[in-house]
Amino acid sequence: MTTSGPHLRALLLAVLALAALAAMPRAAAQPAPAIPPAAPAAAEAPVAPAAPADGALADLAWLAGCWRGTANQREFREHWMPLRGNLMLGTGHTVNAGRTQDFEYIRLESRADGVHYVAVPSGQKETSFRLAERAADGPDTVFTFANAAHDFPQRIVYRRASEGWLYVHVEGTLRGEERRIIYPMRRVDCESGEFIRQ
């Protein structure tokens, strides 16, 4: 078989290219980089058990739930979340003739010096009352929170009574006179508002 001029030139060029490649020094074979062994998985830190609730704060866990009462054409409610992480969160809401009269955010918390009732009423500054006394009065249990430096009230009292009743007393001295406001409430279903006898 004969090869024409252009084909012969292409064949010669290919042979020369192969010869040039064969003459080139080969690079020393490089070993593949070693893959470092995977670091051992960090041991998961053991989960510490939840710290037990402070005894005095645990004594107030019964507040969890909803409470409702009426007096002088006003309806007032308190709603307390369950005790979690040494803290109870609550809200209060008072309605008069279909209009909000006031509201407050409340919390019960453990501090170094004891249990505190902390209230933020209707956008005012936060005020703290320390649990000063827990006492039995017949079948009732009475929790008294106090802050003598506050203008009014200086005491907030939660009286746990029988048959699902709760009496909240707001009391102290105002303009030189002793005052007490009592909010009688009963435990209610949080959704329906129906009374729960407990």
CORMO-V86148 format. One record per residue. N is the residue number from 1. D_FIRST is the distance of its C-alpha to the first C-alpha in whole Angstrom. Layout:
((N,D_FIRST) (N,D_FIRST))
//
This chain:
((1,0) (2,4) (3,7) (4,10) (5,13) (6,15) (7,12) (8,12) (9,16) (10,16) (11,14) (12,16) (13,19) (14,19) (15,19) (16,22) (17,24) (18,23) (19,24) (20,27) (21,28) (22,28) (23,30) (24,33) (25,36) (26,37) (27,40) (28,42) (29,42) (30,46) (31,48) (32,48) (33,52) (34,54) (35,56) (36,59) (37,61) (38,63) (39,67) (40,69) (41,70) (42,74) (43,77) (44,78) (45,82) (46,84) (47,86) (48,90) (49,92) (50,94) (51,97) (52,100) (53,102) (54,105) (55,108) (56,110) (57,107) (58,106) (59,110) (60,109) (61,106) (62,108) (63,108) (64,104) (65,104) (66,106) (67,110) (68,112) (69,115) (70,118) (71,121) (72,123) (73,120) (74,117) (75,114) (76,113) (77,110) (78,108) (79,105) (80,104) (81,100) (82,100) (83,101) (84,97) (85,96) (86,100) (87,100) (88,102) (89,101) (90,103) (91,104) (92,108) (93,108) (94,112) (95,112) (96,115) (97,116) (98,112) (99,111) (100,110) (101,112) (102,111) (103,108) (104,107) (105,104) (106,105) (107,104) (108,105) (109,104) (110,105) (111,105) (112,106) (113,110) (114,110) (115,109) (116,109) (117,109) (118,107) (119,108) (120,106) (121,109) (122,108) (123,106) (124,108) (125,108) (126,107) (127,110) (128,110) (129,113) (130,113) (131,114) (132,118) (133,119) (134,118) (135,121) (136,123) (137,125) (138,126) (139,123) (140,121) (141,119) (142,119) (143,117) (144,118) (145,116) (146,117) (147,117) (148,120) (149,119) (150,118) (151,120) (152,120) (153,119) (154,120) (155,119) (156,117) (157,118) (158,116) (159,118) (160,117) (161,119) (162,119) (163,118) (164,115) (165,117) (166,116) (167,119) (168,117) (169,120) (170,119) (171,122) (172,124) (173,126) (174,126) (175,128) (176,131) (177,131) (178,129) (179,127) (180,125) (181,122) (182,122) (183,118) (184,119) (185,116) (186,114) (187,111) (188,109) (189,106) (190,103) (191,102) (192,105) (193,108) (194,110) (195,112) (196,111) (197,114) (198,114))
//
